[in-house]
Amino acid sequence: MERKISKYLIGWKNSPYRKPLILQGARQTGKTYSALAFGREHYANVAYFNFETNRSLNKTFDENIEPSYLIPILSRICGQTIIKEKTLIIFDEVQLCERALTSLKYFCEDAPEYHIVAAGSLLGVAVNRGAFSFPVGKVDIKTLYPMDMEEFLYANGERELVEKIRECFESNAPMPSALHSAAMSYYRQYLVTGGMPECVDKYIATKDLILLRHTQRMILESYLNDMSKYNKENEIKKTRLVYDNITVQLSRKNTRFQYKLIKSGARAAEFENAIEWLALSGIVTRIHRVERPIKPIENYRDIDAFKIYVSDVGLLCAKKDIAAEDVLYQSAELDDFKGGMAENYVCCQLIANDYPCYYWTSERGAEVDFIIMREGKIIPIEVKSAENTKAKSLSAYISSYKPEYAVKLSALNFGFTDGKKTIPLYAAFCL
């Protein structure tokens, strides 16, 4: 399946300022697949090392981490010659070997002619454990997220539909009704499958919703195992409580994270480490309230007010045990959850396209779902799950801050009226 990270990797390979690359992200987002596919297409050969399946590799790095020592030994281990600039070296599950991560510093300084990609699923967690030595300033870092809606359409062979969506996004002209309906159908399918590559692949190949849900549950189970394996013993239960509670929070009209919904009398001090673990692992995304949406926007972030979204909307549905048919056929029984699910979807699209996200509330209770910096401008985004797009909060924001334009994401077709750019939910990736 085509991934947009391929363009980044090509740019990294050709850059005169290239450093060893750390490819991070949650489990099952396709880091290993993307690195291997890139290596096989753009290099003479690939030298692949997995620190989870080959624990003896750690001994090699314990002995010496200088490139001149490592390269001959690594060549022997993988059974092929590692050639400068011709071989892509991949260190997989690198979070399991601190010395391998540290070695990237010396490859950067002493042997930059070797091309190295280090992939890890829990690097954020690992680096914050103990005395983990991170090669600050000596590596490039890229996060791989689940497939976004554009990649999902590519996987379904809908390249022409993507081009039409982008054309209408730029021109604000409505999509032809037949294409709009088709794209909305794909949007609902995406809510069910999410963007985990294995889930997308199996769904497209079989259309078997039972197999899809089984695959999603296996991924969720691996996340729970990680919470036990890579967490402090006294934090495991708290981390699981927070993770299980996210779907409850998203069912509320006010999706701001509330500790009291985890358990009666819960306080920030009790659960802040658990939330931090989930965010560092890439399993969830946390976005903060911005007190005043003015530049520099980060200066006005309220650290005590935030929302939490699951990193993949398909896993959200699986975790909530929502019947796929109810999503595909827009069951009224899901009305209380549709808003939170649409918000979670939009968050995934924005994060996958490298937008730091915030949200805004006024003293009188108005709330705008997302605030982003786009092309140097602060843009408010309101999300609606259906065609009912009355947005009093967005109007209150516009009245107060006079943005160049505002965005309304909903089931409506493209358009532009009174400074508000209307975008169908399936086109959120265009932002």
Order of alpha helices (4+ residues) and beta strands (2+ residues): alpha-beta-alpha-beta-alpha-alpha-beta-alpha-beta-alpha-beta-alpha-alpha-alpha-alpha-alpha-alpha-alpha-beta-beta-alpha-alpha-alpha-beta-beta-beta-alpha-beta-beta-beta
